[in-house]
């Protein structure tokens, strides 16, 4: 299931009716800034997590598998 051109046009028209033509550019800019900040925080969190917990391969006895 993919998004077609008519679905995009319909969403754009609804947004235009809800917010008006003057507020849409400001809303788009705010959304872009928010997404950029979110990506930056996620990348920083991923980097910090990688530095805090180095990956060590567990020994066969430490693996939490099922034991029969």
C-alpha positions as CSV (number, residue, x, y, z in Angstrom):
1,X,0.0,0.0,0.0
2,X,1.7,3.2,-1.1
3,X,0.7,6.8,-0.8
4,X,-0.5,8.3,-4.1
5,X,-0.5,11.8,-5.4
6,X,-4.2,12.3,-4.6
7,X,-3.7,11.4,-0.9
8,X,-0.9,14.0,-0.7
9,X,-3.1,16.6,-2.4
10,X,-5.9,15.9,0.0
11,X,-3.7,16.2,3.1
12,X,-2.2,19.5,1.7
13,X,-5.7,20.9,1.2
14,X,-6.9,19.9,4.7
15,X,-3.7,21.5,6.2
16,X,-4.3,24.6,4.1
17,X,-7.9,24.9,5.3
18,X,-7.0,24.2,9.0
19,X,-4.0,26.6,9.2
20,X,-4.3,29.0,6.4
21,X,-1.7,30.0,3.8
22,X,0.2,32.3,6.1
23,X,0.9,29.8,8.9
24,X,1.9,26.8,6.7
25,X,5.5,28.0,6.0
26,X,6.1,28.7,9.7
27,X,4.7,25.2,10.6
28,X,6.9,23.6,8.1
29,X,10.0,25.4,9.4
30,X,9.2,24.4,13.0
31,X,8.6,20.8,11.9
32,X,12.0,20.8,10.1
33,X,13.8,22.3,13.2
34,X,12.1,19.7,15.4
35,X,13.1,16.8,13.2
36,X,16.7,18.1,13.0
37,X,16.9,18.4,16.8
38,X,15.4,14.9,17.2
39,X,18.0,13.4,14.8
40,X,20.8,15.2,16.6
41,X,19.7,14.0,20.0
42,X,19.3,10.4,18.8
43,X,22.7,10.4,17.2
44,X,24.3,11.9,20.5
45,X,22.4,9.3,22.5
46,X,23.6,6.5,20.2
47,X,27.2,7.7,20.5
48,X,27.0,8.0,24.2
49,X,25.5,4.6,24.6
50,X,28.2,3.1,22.4
51,X,30.9,4.7,24.5
52,X,29.4,3.7,27.9
53,X,28.9,0.0,27.1
54,X,31.6,-1.6,25.0
55,X,30.4,-4.8,23.4
56,X,32.0,-8.0,24.8
57,X,31.2,-11.4,23.4
58,X,29.7,-13.5,26.2
59,X,31.4,-16.8,26.9
60,X,29.3,-19.9,26.1
61,X,28.4,-20.4,29.8
62,X,27.1,-16.8,30.1
63,X,24.7,-16.9,27.2
64,X,21.1,-17.0,28.5
65,X,19.9,-19.7,26.2
66,X,17.6,-22.5,27.1
67,X,19.1,-25.4,29.0
68,X,17.7,-28.9,28.8
